[in-house]
Amino acid sequence: MSGKDCATSTELENSYRHTTFALRNCHQGPTLCCIDPDLKTTSVVRAKSARPILRVELSWYFGSGFLGLQLLVIVALVFTYIRTHRDNGLPLPSTSIFINQILVKYLPMVVGAFFEPIFTWLTRTLCMLQPYEKLRKGNTPPSRALTVDYDSLPPQAILFRALKAGSISLASVCCIMTLLANVLSVAFSNVLHERQTTILTPQNFTADHRLPLSGSNIPNSTYDHYYIAMSNLTAGTPLPAWTDEKFFYVPFGGLESRNTSTALYQARTPAVSASLQCYSLRQTRHGERLTWDIPADSPTCNSSSLFTHGSFQSRVPEALEYTSLWPSRFGDDISDCELTVQAGWGRSSLVSTADPVNASWLGCKPELRIELREVTVDSRGLVQYSEPTDDILDSREQLFEPNAKSIIDAFHILLGSSNTPEYPFHSAAGGAHNDSYPSDFLNYLMAQALNSSAILDPHLPPPTFDTTAPVLEALYTRLFAIVLGTHVSAVLEKNNETALVTGFVVAPETRVFVSEPMFLVSVAILGIYILFTIVLYVCRPWKMLPRMPTTIASQIAFFAASHAMHDLADTSSMSEKERNSQMIGPRQRYGYGRFVGTDGKVHIGIEREPLVQALNKQDLRTMQKDVISD
């Protein structure tokens, strides 16, 4: 085979097609022998394909296509990620669960798994060509080219052998890239997932009611608002339609346009709320007279307009609750006081005294406000949630009839008249008690909100302002919203004109989303792939071999005429470790290039240094031109 160093694989096959070889045991050990040595090999004509070649997987065309595939996948992944965030997910591709599983789970996994066989293919090719690439540079020790074994292990397991042989690029592709392909396959299989979300569909609603808000028709002889608040606080029953804990919302119609219990409806509508601004009050004694100390930062209030409460004596500890809800002006002979809500929690004295009652007091100023909010309700009008908006109401529109104070006055009259239960309870407002049970609705609701009856316990000191004020403020706001929500037709006018309210139908829908952790992992791996692919094909092995060393004949022909054959003489009976030690012993170096063989002719193949002349780019170009000219 000494004259076949530049033959192609086809030429070698044609030359030895009729030659029989056998592995026999002779005095030198196991030897590959030609059974009929006198048989002449078939003479073949050198084909044009004898020029240096490179495997198709290392060609520019394959590399460009592979790089384009990676770019296409990463662009599709980023596009899908952006679309799912912008459009609140993607619609399901089919109504069939089986088809959805294939497209959402299986197909991405196939795309992710597609990279592993490609990198395994590239690894096999690089493992085959890496020894020749090392020899091409010349002055290569045998441990890095001749004796290195890449074929006995799978591509993922040759990392340490590649690093030991100094092949960093091979180690990176065989281990990092191939192993990352497994991670990419797992990431792709979980990058898409189905999740239920809400989809907003534009819809026009009708404004069945309109402002102004009027309090003249609010009844003053009902307990419904207290019962509703009790049920809501104790049993969690829903509040009335168009009502939440803070606001009453002006209703809009057209909710029955979609006959589904899961659909919600969202629109901007005026929201009305009443709140309290409370201040701590204290009674003092000036001579024979009890007076009130009003905080300097409180609203305007003539202390003479407030009732005073002296100490009361009892043999056992007793408690007494005071609740007053006045109209904004409750007598022509009494000056206005903006603290129209007053509450106190007193304790009895065991001795008679002229001092003020031992109590904690607070006075509150009501405030009525109205704003535009975006509310979401179900088909029954029950409020699910609401958000403030930047829009403001038209200042030319009348909001209250006749004014805000009249609505507060009507609300106070209703609360005051219904605060104490009537027959059959026979409880009197302001009655002292020696137990922890409330005698009026407001204190009952406060105890339920606090989940404690400590404010009513006669054996405990009066509650602090910080304990009672926040609860009373929240309860006042809730009751006001409940009163309006239960008397919509009484507080709002019917809208006789056709007015539309733009909004949305909010319906749950199962859509496809991109998992952000899996997306980041996938993009990171694909980014590494792109950079590595560019480096791999820019620094790919030289196109210098006339054939790929895939068969025994194709490899023997590279060194059949070289002096390197003598270095391996009498080694066929040695073990791999012994042969490698013998090769390392002489400290010989080898290279791949042009040399004068043992037959005195010029060959291209593997030879020991310094008998070999390494090939350069110009030599390879000359070889290409010679083959083409032939």
C-alpha positions as CSV (number, residue, x, y, z in Angstrom):
1,M,0.0,0.0,0.0
2,S,3.0,2.3,-0.1
3,G,1.9,3.8,-3.3
4,K,-1.7,4.4,-2.2
5,D,-1.1,7.4,0.1
6,C,-3.0,9.8,-2.1
7,A,-5.6,7.4,-3.3
8,T,-9.3,8.0,-2.6
9,S,-11.5,5.6,-0.8
10,T,-13.0,4.5,-4.1
11,E,-9.6,3.8,-5.6
12,L,-8.5,1.8,-2.5
13,E,-11.6,-0.2,-2.7
14,N,-11.1,-0.9,-6.4
15,S,-7.5,-1.8,-5.9
16,Y,-8.0,-4.4,-3.2
17,R,-11.5,-5.6,-4.2
18,H,-10.2,-9.1,-5.1
19,T,-7.5,-9.3,-2.5
20,T,-8.1,-11.4,0.6
21,F,-6.6,-10.5,4.0
22,A,-6.5,-12.4,7.2
23,L,-5.4,-11.8,10.8
24,R,-2.9,-14.5,11.7
25,N,-0.6,-15.3,14.5
26,C,3.1,-15.4,13.5
27,H,6.4,-15.1,15.3
28,Q,5.8,-11.4,15.7
29,G,2.4,-11.8,17.2
30,P,-1.0,-11.2,15.5
31,T,-0.4,-9.9,12.0
32,L,-2.6,-8.7,9.2
33,C,-1.5,-10.8,6.2
34,C,-2.4,-11.0,2.5
35,I,-3.4,-14.6,1.8
36,D,-2.2,-14.4,-1.9
37,P,0.8,-12.1,-1.8
38,D,1.6,-12.8,-5.5
39,L,-1.8,-11.5,-6.6
40,K,-1.3,-8.1,-8.2
41,T,-3.6,-5.3,-7.1
42,T,-5.9,-3.8,-9.7
43,S,-4.5,-0.7,-11.4
44,V,-6.9,2.2,-11.2
45,V,-6.9,5.6,-12.7
46,R,-6.7,8.5,-10.3
47,A,-10.1,10.2,-10.2
48,K,-10.7,14.0,-10.0
49,S,-12.1,13.4,-6.5
50,A,-8.6,12.6,-5.3
51,R,-8.1,16.2,-4.3
52,P,-8.2,16.8,-0.5
53,I,-11.6,16.4,0.9
54,L,-13.5,17.2,4.1
55,R,-16.6,15.5,5.5
56,V,-19.9,17.2,4.6
57,E,-20.7,17.9,8.2
58,L,-17.7,20.2,8.3
59,S,-18.4,22.0,5.1
60,W,-19.3,25.6,4.9
61,Y,-22.8,24.7,3.5
62,F,-23.6,22.4,6.4
63,G,-22.2,24.9,8.9
64,S,-24.2,27.8,7.5
65,G,-27.4,25.7,7.5
66,F,-26.7,24.6,11.1
67,L,-26.0,28.1,12.2
68,G,-29.2,29.3,10.4
69,L,-31.2,26.6,12.1
70,Q,-30.0,27.8,15.5
71,L,-30.7,31.4,14.7
72,L,-34.2,30.4,13.4
73,V,-34.9,28.5,16.6
74,I,-33.8,31.3,18.9
75,V,-35.7,33.9,16.9
76,A,-38.9,31.8,17.0
77,L,-38.4,31.3,20.8
78,V,-37.9,35.0,21.4
79,F,-40.9,35.9,19.2
80,T,-43.1,33.4,21.0
81,Y,-42.0,34.8,24.4
82,I,-42.7,38.4,23.3
83,R,-46.1,37.4,21.9
84,T,-47.2,35.6,25.0
85,H,-46.3,38.6,27.2
86,R,-48.0,41.1,24.8
87,D,-51.1,39.1,24.1
88,N,-51.6,37.4,27.5
89,G,-50.7,34.0,26.1
90,L,-51.3,32.3,22.8
91,P,-54.6,30.5,21.9
92,L,-54.6,26.7,22.0
93,P,-53.8,25.3,18.6
94,S,-56.6,22.8,18.8
95,T,-59.6,21.7,20.8
96,S,-58.2,18.2,21.0
97,I,-56.1,17.5,24.1
98,F,-54.0,15.0,22.3
99,I,-53.1,17.4,19.5
100,N,-52.3,20.2,22.0
101,Q,-50.0,17.8,23.9
102,I,-48.2,17.0,20.7
103,L,-47.8,20.6,19.6
104,V,-47.1,22.2,23.0
105,K,-45.0,19.5,24.7
106,Y,-43.7,16.9,22.2
107,L,-42.8,19.1,19.2
108,P,-40.6,21.5,21.3
109,M,-38.9,18.5,22.8
110,V,-38.2,17.1,19.3
111,V,-36.7,20.4,18.3
112,G,-34.5,20.5,21.4
113,A,-33.4,16.9,20.9
114,F,-32.5,17.5,17.3
115,F,-29.2,19.2,18.3
116,E,-27.8,16.2,20.2
117,P,-27.4,13.9,17.2
118,I,-25.8,16.7,15.2
119,F,-23.3,17.4,17.9
120,T,-22.7,13.7,18.3
121,W,-22.1,13.5,14.6
122,L,-19.7,16.4,14.7
123,T,-17.9,14.9,17.7
124,R,-17.3,11.6,15.9
125,T,-15.9,13.4,12.9
126,L,-13.6,15.6,15.0
127,C,-12.4,12.6,16.9
128,M,-11.5,10.9,13.6
129,L,-9.7,14.0,12.2
130,Q,-8.2,15.4,15.5
131,P,-5.0,13.2,15.4
132,Y,-4.3,14.3,11.8
133,E,-4.9,17.9,12.7
134,K,-2.3,17.5,15.4
135,L,0.1,15.8,13.1
136,R,-0.4,18.5,10.4
137,K,1.3,21.0,12.8
138,G,4.3,18.8,13.0
139,N,6.5,17.9,16.0
140,T,3.6,16.0,17.7
141,P,4.3,13.4,20.4
142,P,2.6,10.1,19.8
143,S,0.5,10.4,22.9
144,R,-1.4,13.3,21.3
145,A,-2.0,11.7,17.9
146,L,-0.8,8.1,17.3
147,T,-1.8,6.4,20.5
148,V,-4.7,8.5,21.6
149,D,-8.0,6.4,21.6
150,Y,-11.2,8.3,20.9
151,D,-13.2,5.4,19.4
152,S,-13.7,3.2,22.4
153,L,-15.9,5.7,24.3
154,P,-19.1,7.5,23.4
155,P,-18.7,11.2,22.5
156,Q,-19.9,12.4,25.9
157,A,-17.3,10.4,27.7
158,I,-14.1,11.4,26.0
159,L,-13.7,14.7,27.7
160,F,-10.7,13.7,29.8
161,R,-8.9,11.9,27.0
162,A,-9.3,15.0,24.8
163,L,-8.0,17.3,27.6
164,K,-5.1,15.0,28.2
165,A,-4.3,15.1,24.5
166,G,-4.5,18.9,24.5
167,S,-7.6,19.1,22.3
168,I,-9.6,21.8,24.0
169,S,-11.9,22.3,21.0
170,L,-12.7,18.6,20.9
171,A,-13.3,18.5,24.6
172,S,-15.7,21.4,24.4
173,V,-17.7,20.0,21.5
174,C,-17.7,16.4,22.7
175,C,-18.7,17.1,26.3
176,I,-20.1,20.6,26.8
177,M,-22.0,20.9,23.6
178,T,-23.3,17.4,23.6
179,L,-24.3,17.4,27.3
180,L,-25.9,20.8,26.8
181,A,-28.0,19.3,24.1
182,N,-29.6,17.0,26.7
183,V,-30.3,20.0,29.0
184,L,-31.8,21.9,26.0
185,S,-34.1,19.0,25.2
186,V,-35.4,19.0,28.8
187,A,-35.8,22.8,28.7
188,F,-37.6,22.8,25.4
189,S,-40.0,20.1,26.6
190,N,-41.1,22.5,29.4
191,V,-40.7,25.9,27.7
192,L,-44.4,25.9,26.8
193,H,-47.2,25.2,29.2
194,E,-50.9,25.7,29.4
195,R,-52.4,28.0,32.0
196,Q,-55.8,29.6,32.5
197,T,-55.9,33.3,32.2
198,T,-58.4,36.1,31.6
199,I,-59.1,37.5,28.2
200,L,-60.6,41.0,27.8
201,T,-63.1,41.4,24.9
202,P,-64.4,44.9,24.2
203,Q,-68.1,45.4,25.0
204,N,-70.5,48.3,25.3
205,F,-72.8,48.4,28.4
206,T,-75.8,50.6,29.1
207,A,-75.8,53.3,31.8
208,D,-79.2,52.5,33.4
209,H,-78.7,54.9,36.3
210,R,-77.1,58.3,36.5
211,L,-76.0,60.9,39.0
212,P,-76.8,63.0,41.1
213,L,-76.8,60.9,44.3
214,S,-79.8,61.7,46.5
215,G,-80.4,60.8,50.2
216,S,-84.0,62.0,50.5
217,N,-85.4,58.6,49.7
218,I,-83.1,56.6,52.0
219,P,-85.5,54.8,54.5
220,N,-85.0,55.4,58.2
221,S,-86.7,52.3,59.6
222,T,-84.8,49.2,58.5
223,Y,-82.2,46.9,59.9
224,D,-81.1,45.4,56.6
225,H,-77.8,47.1,56.4
226,Y,-76.8,45.8,59.8
227,Y,-77.9,42.3,59.0
228,I,-76.0,42.3,55.8
229,A,-72.8,43.6,57.5
230,M,-73.3,41.0,60.3
231,S,-73.6,38.2,57.7
232,N,-70.6,39.4,55.7
233,L,-68.3,39.7,58.8
234,T,-69.4,36.5,60.5
235,A,-70.2,34.1,57.6
236,G,-68.4,35.7,54.7
237,T,-71.6,36.1,52.6
238,P,-71.2,38.5,49.7
239,L,-72.0,42.2,50.0
240,P,-74.9,43.6,47.9
241,A,-74.4,44.0,44.1
242,W,-72.2,47.0,43.1
243,T,-70.8,47.2,46.6
244,D,-67.5,46.4,48.3
245,E,-65.9,47.3,51.6
246,K,-65.2,50.8,50.6
247,F,-67.3,51.9,47.6
248,F,-70.7,51.9,46.1
249,Y,-70.5,51.8,42.3
250,V,-73.0,53.3,39.9
251,P,-74.4,50.2,38.1
252,F,-74.3,49.6,34.4
253,G,-76.5,47.2,32.4
254,G,-76.0,44.6,29.7
255,L,-74.4,42.0,31.9
256,E,-76.8,39.3,30.6
257,S,-75.3,39.6,27.1
258,R,-73.2,36.5,27.8
259,N,-74.9,33.6,29.4
260,T,-72.0,32.2,31.3
261,S,-71.3,32.1,35.1
262,T,-67.6,32.4,34.6
263,A,-67.6,35.7,32.6
264,L,-66.8,39.0,34.4
265,Y,-67.6,42.5,33.2
266,Q,-65.3,45.5,33.5
267,A,-66.0,49.2,33.0
268,R,-65.3,52.6,34.4
269,T,-68.1,54.0,36.6
270,P,-68.5,56.5,39.4
271,A,-67.8,55.1,42.8
272,V,-69.1,56.8,46.0
273,S,-67.6,56.4,49.4
274,A,-68.0,57.9,52.9
275,S,-65.1,57.9,55.4
276,L,-64.4,59.2,58.9
277,Q,-61.6,61.3,60.1
278,C,-61.4,60.6,63.8
279,Y,-59.8,62.5,66.7
280,S,-59.3,61.6,70.3
281,L,-61.5,63.5,72.7
282,R,-61.3,64.0,76.5
283,Q,-63.7,65.2,79.1
284,T,-62.4,67.5,81.9
285,R,-63.8,69.1,84.9
286,H,-63.8,72.9,85.4
287,G,-65.3,73.6,88.8
288,E,-68.8,72.2,88.9
289,R,-69.0,71.9,85.1
290,L,-67.8,69.2,82.7
291,T,-66.3,70.3,79.4
292,W,-64.7,68.8,76.4
293,D,-61.0,69.2,75.3
294,I,-61.1,69.4,71.5
295,P,-57.7,68.8,69.7
296,A,-56.3,71.9,68.1
297,D,-55.9,70.1,64.8
298,S,-59.5,68.9,64.7
299,P,-62.3,70.4,62.5
300,T,-64.4,73.2,63.7
301,C,-66.5,72.2,66.7
302,N,-68.1,74.2,69.5
303,S,-67.6,72.0,72.6
304,S,-70.8,73.4,74.1
305,S,-72.7,71.5,71.4
306,L,-71.5,68.1,72.7
307,F,-73.2,66.3,75.6
308,T,-71.1,65.6,78.7
309,H,-71.2,62.4,80.7
310,G,-70.5,62.1,84.4
311,S,-69.2,59.2,86.3
312,F,-71.7,56.5,87.3
313,Q,-71.4,54.3,90.3
314,S,-72.1,50.6,90.6
315,R,-71.4,47.8,93.1
316,V,-69.8,45.6,90.4
317,P,-67.8,46.6,87.4
318,E,-70.0,47.7,84.6
319,A,-69.4,49.0,81.1
320,L,-71.3,51.6,79.1
321,E,-71.1,52.4,75.4
322,Y,-72.0,55.7,73.9
323,T,-72.8,56.2,70.2
324,S,-74.1,59.4,68.7
325,L,-74.6,60.1,65.0
326,W,-75.9,63.6,64.4
327,P,-77.0,65.5,61.4
328,S,-74.7,68.3,60.3
329,R,-76.9,70.8,62.2
330,F,-79.1,69.5,65.0
331,G,-80.6,72.7,66.5
332,D,-81.0,76.3,65.6
333,D,-79.7,77.3,69.1
334,I,-76.6,75.1,68.8
335,S,-73.7,76.0,66.6
336,D,-72.6,73.6,64.0
337,C,-70.0,70.9,64.9
338,E,-68.2,69.0,62.2
339,L,-67.6,66.1,64.5
340,T,-71.0,64.6,63.9
341,V,-70.0,61.1,64.9
342,Q,-69.1,60.6,68.6
343,A,-68.4,57.3,70.3
344,G,-67.2,56.3,73.8
345,W,-66.5,53.3,75.9
346,G,-66.9,53.9,79.6
347,R,-66.4,52.0,82.9
348,S,-68.3,52.4,86.2
349,S,-66.8,53.7,89.4
350,L,-67.1,51.8,92.7
351,V,-67.4,55.2,94.6
352,S,-69.5,58.2,93.9
353,T,-67.6,61.1,92.3
354,A,-68.3,64.2,90.3
355,D,-65.5,63.5,87.9
356,P,-66.1,62.7,84.3
357,V,-66.8,59.1,83.5
358,N,-63.8,56.8,83.0
359,A,-64.0,56.4,79.3
360,S,-62.2,56.7,76.0
361,W,-63.8,59.1,73.5
362,L,-63.5,59.9,69.9
363,G,-65.1,62.3,67.6
364,C,-65.2,61.9,63.8
365,K,-65.8,64.1,60.8
366,P,-67.6,62.4,57.9
367,E,-66.4,63.0,54.4
368,L,-68.2,62.0,51.2
369,R,-66.2,61.5,48.0
370,I,-66.9,60.3,44.5
371,E,-64.4,59.2,41.9
372,L,-64.1,57.2,38.7
373,R,-62.9,53.6,39.2
374,E,-62.6,50.6,37.0
375,V,-64.7,47.9,38.5
376,T,-65.1,44.3,37.6
377,V,-68.3,42.5,38.5
378,D,-69.9,39.1,37.8
379,S,-73.2,38.5,36.0
380,R,-75.1,39.3,39.3
381,G,-73.3,42.6,39.8
382,L,-71.2,41.3,42.7
383,V,-67.9,43.3,42.8
384,Q,-64.8,41.2,42.2
385,Y,-62.2,43.9,42.4
386,S,-61.7,47.5,41.4
387,E,-58.8,49.9,40.6
388,P,-58.5,53.6,40.6
389,T,-58.2,55.5,37.3
390,D,-56.6,58.8,36.3
391,D,-59.9,60.1,34.9
392,I,-61.9,62.7,36.7
393,L,-65.6,63.4,36.7
394,D,-67.1,66.2,34.7
395,S,-67.1,69.3,37.0
396,R,-70.3,70.5,35.3
397,E,-72.2,67.5,36.4
398,Q,-74.2,67.6,39.6
399,L,-73.0,64.8,41.8
400,F,-75.2,65.2,44.9
401,E,-78.8,66.2,45.4
402,P,-79.1,68.7,47.0
403,N,-75.7,68.4,48.6
404,A,-73.3,66.0,50.2
405,K,-74.3,66.9,53.8
406,S,-77.9,65.9,53.1
407,I,-76.8,62.4,52.2
408,I,-74.7,62.1,55.3
409,D,-77.6,63.4,57.4
410,A,-79.9,60.8,55.9
411,F,-77.3,58.1,56.6
412,H,-76.8,59.1,60.2
413,I,-80.6,59.2,60.8
414,L,-80.8,55.6,59.5
415,L,-77.9,54.3,61.5
416,G,-79.0,56.1,64.7
417,S,-82.6,54.9,64.5
418,S,-81.7,51.3,63.8
419,N,-78.6,50.9,66.0
420,T,-80.5,49.5,69.0
421,P,-82.7,46.5,68.4
422,E,-86.3,46.9,69.3
423,Y,-88.8,44.3,70.6
424,P,-88.4,41.5,71.6
425,F,-84.9,42.4,72.8
426,H,-86.0,45.4,75.0
427,S,-82.5,46.8,75.0
428,A,-82.1,50.5,75.8
429,A,-79.4,52.5,74.1
430,G,-76.6,53.5,76.5
431,G,-77.6,50.9,79.1
432,A,-74.8,49.7,81.5
433,H,-74.0,46.0,81.6
434,N,-71.8,43.8,83.7
435,D,-71.0,41.3,80.9
436,S,-69.2,41.4,77.6
437,Y,-72.2,41.3,75.3
438,P,-73.0,44.3,73.1
439,S,-76.4,46.0,73.3
440,D,-76.2,47.8,69.9
441,F,-75.3,46.8,66.4
442,L,-72.3,49.1,65.9
443,N,-70.5,47.7,69.0
444,Y,-71.4,44.1,68.0
445,L,-69.9,44.6,64.5
446,M,-66.8,46.3,66.0
447,A,-66.3,43.3,68.3
448,Q,-66.7,40.9,65.3
449,A,-64.2,42.9,63.3
450,L,-61.7,42.9,66.2
451,N,-62.5,39.2,66.9
452,S,-62.5,40.2,70.5
453,S,-65.0,41.6,73.1
454,A,-62.4,43.4,75.1
455,I,-63.8,46.8,74.2
456,L,-67.1,45.7,76.0
457,D,-65.5,43.9,79.0
458,P,-66.2,45.8,82.2
459,H,-63.3,44.2,84.0
460,L,-60.8,45.7,81.5
461,P,-59.9,49.4,81.1
462,P,-61.5,51.4,78.3
463,P,-60.0,50.6,74.9
464,T,-57.5,53.0,73.4
465,F,-58.1,55.3,70.5
466,D,-55.7,53.3,68.3
467,T,-57.9,50.2,68.9
468,T,-61.3,51.7,68.2
469,A,-60.7,54.4,65.7
470,P,-59.5,52.3,62.7
471,V,-62.3,49.7,63.2
472,L,-65.1,52.4,63.5
473,E,-63.8,54.2,60.4
474,A,-63.7,50.9,58.3
475,L,-67.2,49.9,59.6
476,Y,-68.7,53.3,58.8
477,T,-67.4,53.1,55.2
478,R,-68.7,49.6,54.8
479,L,-72.2,50.4,56.2
480,F,-72.5,53.5,53.9
481,A,-71.7,51.4,50.8
482,I,-74.2,48.7,52.0
483,V,-77.0,51.3,52.5
484,L,-76.5,52.7,48.9
485,G,-76.2,49.2,47.4
486,T,-79.4,48.0,49.0
487,H,-81.3,51.2,47.9
488,V,-80.0,51.8,44.4
489,S,-83.3,53.0,42.9
490,A,-83.8,55.3,45.9
491,V,-80.5,57.1,45.7
492,L,-80.0,57.2,41.9
493,E,-82.2,58.5,39.1
494,K,-83.2,56.2,36.2
495,N,-81.5,57.1,33.0
496,N,-84.1,57.8,30.4
497,E,-81.5,58.5,27.7
498,T,-79.6,55.8,25.8
499,A,-76.1,56.1,27.1
500,L,-73.3,53.6,26.5
501,V,-70.4,52.7,28.8
502,T,-67.4,51.2,27.1
503,G,-65.8,48.2,28.9
504,F,-64.7,44.6,28.6
505,V,-66.0,41.1,29.1
506,V,-63.5,39.3,31.2
507,A,-63.7,35.6,30.5
508,P,-61.3,32.8,31.6
509,E,-59.5,31.0,28.8
510,T,-56.8,28.3,28.7
511,R,-53.9,29.6,26.7
512,V,-50.3,28.8,26.0
513,F,-47.5,30.6,27.9
514,V,-43.7,30.5,27.9
515,S,-42.0,29.5,31.1
516,E,-39.5,32.3,31.8
517,P,-36.9,30.1,33.6
518,M,-36.9,27.5,30.8
519,F,-36.9,30.3,28.2
520,L,-33.8,31.8,29.8
521,V,-32.0,28.4,29.9
522,S,-32.9,27.7,26.3
523,V,-31.8,31.1,25.0
524,A,-28.5,30.8,27.0
525,I,-27.7,27.4,25.6
526,L,-28.7,28.4,22.0
527,G,-26.5,31.5,22.4
528,I,-23.6,29.3,23.4
529,Y,-24.3,27.0,20.5
530,I,-24.3,30.0,18.0
531,L,-20.9,31.2,19.3
532,F,-19.4,27.8,19.4
533,T,-20.7,26.9,15.9
534,I,-19.0,30.1,14.5
535,V,-15.7,29.3,16.2
536,L,-15.9,25.6,15.2
537,Y,-16.4,26.3,11.5
538,V,-13.9,29.2,11.4
539,C,-11.3,26.9,13.1
540,R,-12.3,23.7,11.5
541,P,-9.7,21.1,10.5
542,W,-7.8,21.7,7.2
543,K,-9.0,20.1,4.0
544,M,-5.8,18.0,3.5
545,L,-6.8,14.3,3.4
546,P,-7.5,12.6,0.1
547,R,-9.9,10.3,1.9
548,M,-11.4,9.9,5.3
549,P,-9.6,7.5,7.7
550,T,-12.6,5.4,8.2
551,T,-11.2,1.9,7.2
552,I,-8.1,0.0,8.0
553,A,-6.8,0.3,4.4
554,S,-7.4,4.1,4.4
555,Q,-5.3,4.5,7.5
556,I,-2.5,2.0,6.6
557,A,-1.9,3.8,3.3
558,F,-0.9,7.0,5.2
559,F,2.2,5.4,6.8
560,A,2.9,2.3,4.7
561,A,5.9,3.9,3.0
562,S,7.1,5.9,6.1
563,H,9.9,5.2,8.5
564,A,7.3,5.3,11.3
565,M,6.6,1.7,10.4
566,H,9.9,0.7,12.0
567,D,8.9,2.4,15.3
568,L,6.0,0.1,15.5
569,A,7.8,-3.1,14.5
570,D,7.4,-6.1,16.8
571,T,4.6,-4.4,18.8
572,S,1.7,-6.4,17.6
573,S,2.0,-8.8,20.5
574,M,2.2,-6.0,23.1
575,S,-0.7,-4.7,25.1
576,E,-2.0,-1.2,24.5
577,K,-0.2,0.1,27.6
578,E,3.1,-1.5,26.6
579,R,2.9,-0.2,23.1
580,N,2.1,3.3,24.2
581,S,5.0,3.2,26.7
582,Q,7.4,2.1,23.9
583,M,6.2,4.9,21.7
584,I,6.8,7.4,24.5
585,G,10.2,6.0,25.4
586,P,12.2,7.2,22.4
587,R,10.7,10.7,22.7
588,Q,10.0,10.6,19.0
589,R,7.9,13.2,17.2
590,Y,5.7,12.8,14.2
591,G,4.0,14.9,11.6
592,Y,1.7,14.8,8.6
593,G,3.1,16.1,5.3
594,R,5.3,15.4,2.4
595,F,8.2,13.0,2.9
596,V,10.5,10.6,1.0
597,G,9.4,7.1,1.8
598,T,11.4,3.9,2.3
599,D,10.9,3.1,-1.4
600,G,12.7,6.4,-2.3
601,K,9.5,8.0,-3.7
602,V,7.7,11.2,-2.5
603,H,4.6,10.5,-0.4
604,I,2.1,12.4,1.6
605,G,1.2,10.9,5.0
606,I,2.5,10.3,8.5
607,E,6.3,10.3,9.1
608,R,8.7,10.8,11.9
609,E,10.4,14.1,12.5
610,P,12.5,15.6,10.9
611,L,11.9,13.5,7.8
612,V,8.5,15.1,7.1
613,Q,7.8,18.5,5.6
614,A,4.6,20.0,7.0
615,L,2.0,21.1,4.5
616,N,0.9,24.7,4.4
617,K,-2.1,26.4,2.7
618,Q,-0.1,27.1,-0.5
619,D,0.7,23.3,-0.8
620,L,-3.0,22.5,-0.4
621,R,-4.0,25.0,-3.0
622,T,-1.4,23.6,-5.4
623,M,-2.7,20.1,-4.8
624,Q,-6.2,21.3,-5.6
625,K,-5.1,22.9,-8.9
626,D,-3.1,19.9,-9.9
627,V,-6.0,17.6,-9.5
628,I,-8.3,19.9,-11.4
629,S,-5.8,20.3,-14.2
630,D,-5.5,16.5,-14.5
